[in-house]
Amino acid sequence: IQAECDSRGVSFPSLDDPYTPESDDIHRDVYSHIIPVIAAAHQLIATLQYPSMYVMTSAWSMHSATTLRAVVAGNVPEILREAGPQGLHINEIAAKANMNASKLSRVMRLLANEHIFKEIAPDVFTHNRPSSTLDTGHSVEFLVKNPQDKYKAATGMSSLCDMTGDESMKGASYLTETLLDPVTANSDEPHHAAFNRAFNTDLSLFPYYDEPGNEFRLTRFSNCMRNYGFFSRSILDALDWAGLPEGSLVVDVGGGVGTTVLGLSRIHQHLRYVVQDRPATVEQGIRVWENERLDALKAGMVQFQGHDFFEPQPIKDASVFILRAIVHDWSDTYAIKIIRQLREAATSETKLVVVDTIVRYTCSSGKEFEDIPGANISDAPAPLLANYGIGGTSVYQIDLQMMVLVNSLERTLRQFVDVLHAGGWKLEHVSRTEGDQMQHLIASPL
Ligand SMILES: C[S@@+](CC[C@H](N)C(=O)[O-])C[C@H]1O[C@@H](n2cnc3c(N)ncnc32)[C@H](O)[C@@H]1O
């Protein structure tokens, strides 16, 4: 890592350096060297720690999720940004956050012990690199005056932490009951998730967001998907976008507020784009684009369209359909319905780009798909876990998020091949970027 940094004339950011998107560049460049170190460090901790204490640490890890939500709700990341590098005493942080100082100090200390925030003197806290990713970019004054607007244009990981501490965390506490209940145990219905038990609703997550009173949750979710998008810049390498003829149509199905198209359309301006989603999300998307890329909307380069992806696809001449973080929201029965609708609207030349995480076994998975370019990746050297453990990605956590929230799953490559085949598509190649949470599966009509 050091040699790579030296050859580029940059330093690897320390834990004390504040986060900026540009400071991730060196991370991306050397990620292949980082992965085995993280894997080894974690495996060493598992080896060296008392086994009971190691398990206990996992059992109590929910306190990380709940404390993250608490500091985000108290606008602590913004309070500390405004305080500057000398930090702020907990009494002052608590007064601005409208919380009890003694309790907030314990919340902060748990996080500081996990290297999120830093206690630079007793009870004086400041930002470090991980904690600065929680900053929404708003002033404290704005957040206090407009709490409902917090996530309309927020940067960073705050919406993800807020949502995780709410829908995911509350739902996750009912996972065991949901796995054991004979009604939900073998169900593939989206409303038979642990989330439904926790929130006492028969509506699955997306219709639940449309209920009156849930506007804040919907905006928070949309912002969460928006900011999660930065993991997926590698879509640019997934396909020869530049080689598509002028005016070719790219349809982002279930495209949310248009995160993927924002990135693609900046670079590939010779294409036309349609972002389809549920009407409530389309409304939010148009607001985001009116702020950021009004020119693209006005020029007709990008359009939003309300569309239920279980209904017949109205666009019959798409060059590319994108499904980003969609297939993983649905059990096989429903995922096949979605991609079958796209198959029926596809021409023989249409490509389907599925963007999702691919689950690896934690042991070696052999060479099952040698005929599919990009499908196989090499195992970690022994004695590391074959998949590089948590050095790879947090795919197993995302998988459980799906189980808890919508009774769905992240898939192994075999499961993707089967679902695509049942929906009328053949997996042609897999485009991966090391360290990226999401990979790209490119398919053609069968
Ligand atoms: C996990 S988000 C992914 C959003 C977007 N593709 C992205 O990567 O940012 C799932 C999206 O599916 C949309 N969705 C859920 N049910 C839908 C349906 N029946 N028809 C169209 N979109 C739907 C949601 O509104 C949400 O925007």
The ligand as an ORCA input file, in Angstrom:
! r2SCAN-3c Opt
* xyz 0 1
  C     -33.561     -0.537     -3.532
  S     -34.327      0.744     -4.430
  C     -33.260      0.928     -5.820
  C     -33.438      2.229     -6.502
  C     -32.466      2.498     -7.672
  N     -32.468      1.443     -8.654
  C     -31.062      2.744     -7.142
  O     -30.206      1.857     -7.302
  O     -30.832      3.805     -6.565
  C     -35.735     -0.085     -5.093
  C     -36.613      0.780     -5.949
  O     -37.680     -0.023     -6.475
  C     -38.819      0.785     -6.545
  N     -40.026     -0.066     -6.652
  C     -40.555     -0.879     -5.707
  N     -41.650     -1.493     -6.185
  C     -41.802     -1.071     -7.466
  C     -42.738     -1.384     -8.498
  N     -43.718     -2.273     -8.299
  N     -42.588     -0.795     -9.696
  C     -41.570      0.104     -9.915
  N     -40.642      0.433     -8.975
  C     -40.756     -0.163     -7.769
  C     -38.765      1.585     -5.266
  O     -39.586      2.725     -5.294
  C     -37.288      1.912     -5.192
  O     -36.989      3.120     -5.819
*
